[in-house]
Amino acid sequence: MKTKVLVVDDEQSIVTLLQYNLEQAGYEVITAMDGEEGKRRAELEEPDIIVLDLMLPKLDGMEVCKQLRQEKIMTPILMLTAKDDELDKILGLELGADDYMVKPFSPREVIARVKAILRRTQQLKEAADGDSDEGAQINIGKLKIYPEKYEAFFSDQLLELTLKEFELLIYLAQNKGRVMTRDQLLSAVWNYDFAGDTRIVDVHISHLREKIEADTKKPVYIKTIRGLGYKLEEPKQE
């Protein structure tokens, strides 16, 4: 069965371009021309990844992303924006997009991003479909992480994490007590050049803190080291 990509964009030329190139790369492509149809197809067709334009009629890309995540649909989302606007990028990430690209873009770059995201998604599925052996376990305070199962618990409650959030958490945990710069985290977790756009790291750190910190303004697990980066450590008190 081919990997299924949902392309949601209201520009027919963009849809045609992406559909042709993705199909040439071996993917099954389904399309939608507005946000409402895109959301409906995401719910019913269960694509492996969504390429989602920001500016859409009926329901914009931000709202589509927000509503899908509220419904616990964690399908990876690559968001497209015609505006090279930092606020748009960050808001998209805060709402649950996994990655973003600014128009104009080359189809080859889109395919490269799609492949990178799907590679991680496949690793997640293989881990989930594996045997029930918990394997290696990382314990940090009330946090329990099972790298091989792609699962993390806090106070014995399963955490709802996107793929990128989980990978970031794993990397920090594997380097417990060590300060990781934003550039190191970009390289290790996203593994391609974001041209110094380290704000993407800050957004995902904020997401993790919301899920494991009692007080996000006074974190005891993920500490900010001013001028350097972040580190995950054993909390002194809980």
Disulfide bonds with the S-S distance in Angstrom:
none
